[in-house]
Amino acid sequence: MASVIDPEKHADLIGLQRAVFAADRELHAYSGVEAEPLRGAVRQAAAVKNRALEESGLVQEHGWYTAEQDLKQAARAAERG
């Protein structure tokens, strides 16, 4: 099945997903004692992305699972170049 994410049309959503990935990588790379601020950054990035994904209409049209999984795949593809 084709992706519900169009890289050109949904570039903003892809950027938000990439921000979630970046925040998550930063959290996992952190070796300090107090990681709560980094966890908060991941939660905040995910909340912003989820809100935008829902407002795009993709969730209503295709469901959370499909919209979110396709967005993650598109963002990974964008990171690979």
C-alpha positions in Angstrom: 0.0 0.0 0.0 1.2 3.5 -0.8 2.2 5.9 1.9 -0.3 8.5 3.0 2.6 10.9 3.5 3.6 13.0 0.5 7.2 14.3 1.1 6.5 17.6 -0.6 3.0 18.2 0.7 3.8 17.0 4.3 7.3 18.4 4.6 6.3 20.3 7.8 5.1 17.0 9.4 8.3 15.3 8.3 10.3 18.1 9.9 8.4 17.7 13.2 8.9 13.9 13.2 12.6 14.5 12.6 12.7 16.8 15.6 11.2 14.0 17.7 13.9 11.6 16.4 16.6 14.1 17.2 15.3 14.7 20.8 15.1 11.0 21.3 18.6 10.4 20.1 19.8 13.2 22.5 18.0 11.5 25.4 19.5 8.1 24.6 23.0 9.5 24.2 22.8 11.3 27.6 24.8 9.6 30.3 24.2 12.1 33.1 22.1 11.7 36.3 19.1 13.9 35.6 17.5 13.2 32.2 14.1 14.6 33.0 14.6 17.8 31.0 15.5 15.7 28.0 12.5 13.4 28.5 10.4 16.5 28.7 11.9 17.7 25.4 11.0 14.4 23.7 7.4 14.5 25.1 7.0 18.1 23.9 8.3 17.4 20.4 6.0 14.4 20.2 3.0 16.4 21.4 3.6 19.1 18.8 4.0 16.5 16.1 0.9 14.6 17.1 -1.2 17.8 17.2 0.0 18.8 13.7 -0.6 15.2 12.4 -4.1 15.3 13.8 -4.8 18.8 12.4 -3.6 17.7 9.0 -6.6 15.4 8.6 -4.5 12.3 8.0 -5.5 10.7 11.3 -9.2 11.1 10.6 -8.8 9.8 7.1 -6.3 6.9 7.7 -6.2 6.3 11.4 -3.4 7.0 13.9 -1.4 3.9 13.2 -1.1 4.3 9.4 -0.6 8.1 9.6 2.1 7.8 12.3 3.9 4.8 10.8 4.0 6.3 7.3 5.2 9.6 8.8 8.0 7.8 10.6 9.0 6.0 7.4 9.0 9.3 5.5 11.1 11.0 8.1 13.6 8.2 8.2 13.9 8.4 4.4 14.4 12.1 4.6 17.2 11.6 7.1 18.9 9.1 4.8 18.7 11.7 2.1 
